[in-house]
Amino acid sequence: MKIYDISFRDIIYQLLPHWLRMRKTLLYLYSLIKPIKDVNIEFLSYYNEKNIILKHNAQTIYLQHYLNYEYDPFDERILIENTSDTSVLYRFNKAESPTPLYYYNQYNNSISYSIGDFVSYGFDIYECISATTGNNPSDIAYWSITTERQVYHYNDGEVSATYNFVIWVPDSIKFLCGFPNFTRFKAQVNQFNFSDKKYTIIIYV
């Protein structure tokens, strides 16, 4: 990277004889090289963009990171789920003493939450640690993420679907991602989908 980050001003200053290093002369020469410097800046921007792409591949974690980098860099709420990892959820009788499964309401920014309240947000479950209204669970001053994960109930059709992975996009950025056609979004996914795996995009709240 450093070989492309050229300091044109330093080069001019070093090549110019010391008796010619007057302010007006230097400013004049700097103005002459501005077009070259602009090209170099554009190249560095292009280099950085392509370098990011080259560091990613079709593996879920890297693709998820890339999509969040492009569309949701601060909250990173775009999630990828491998459908091959989908486990079957069994229901038990109370006498069988299974591990309890709890259901939580989706977070709502108009509701007042008290300490000890639990909400579902994204793919995680959060516990309120300080009374709040309007501060979403990504704010660690009010919420603490738990070790529990959301449980999605798939029907037979969804389980048997031919999709290899699902891309979950939050409703708040769906238009930024190109909803409803997702043309550019899909093109970027396909760029890393070398093995031509099938996928679908689902909007979640």
C-alpha positions, 0 to 999 in steps of 0.5 A: 500500500505504501508504494502507491501512497506517494508524497508528491510535495516531498519529491518536488522539495527534494529534487528542487535545488535549495536556492530555488526553494522559495515559497512562490516557486514551490506553490507554483510547482505544487499547482502543476502536479495537482492533476497527477495527485488527484489521479493518485487519490482516485487510484488509492480509493479504487485500490482500497475498494478492490482490496476489501473485495479481495479479502472476502469470499463466499464464506458466511462470516466474510460475506456478512462483514462485507455487506454490513461494511457497505450498507450498515457499518455502524449497527451491523444488523445484516445477518446471514444464516446457513439453512444447513445449520437449522436445527429441529425444535422439539416440543416436550411434555412437562413431565419430560423435564426439558430445558425451558424455552422462552418467548420474548416480544420484539423491541419497541421504541415507544415502550418503557422498559424496566430493569430485568425486562427482556426483548428480542432484537435482531437475532439476539435477546437483550436484558434491560439493565437501566430503565429506558424508553427509545434507546434500542438494545445496541445501546450498552448503557441500557441493555445487555446482550444475553447468551440466548438466541432467537428461535425461528419456527420454520414450517415444512416448506421452509425447512425443505427449501433449496436455499443454502443460506438466508440473508436477513436485512433489517426493515430500516435499511431495506430501501438502502439495500435496493428493496424490492428488487435488491439489484445491486445488493444481489450483484455484490452477493453473487460476486462472492458466491463462487460456488453458486449457492442458492439464497434468499433475502428476508426483511426482518423488523 
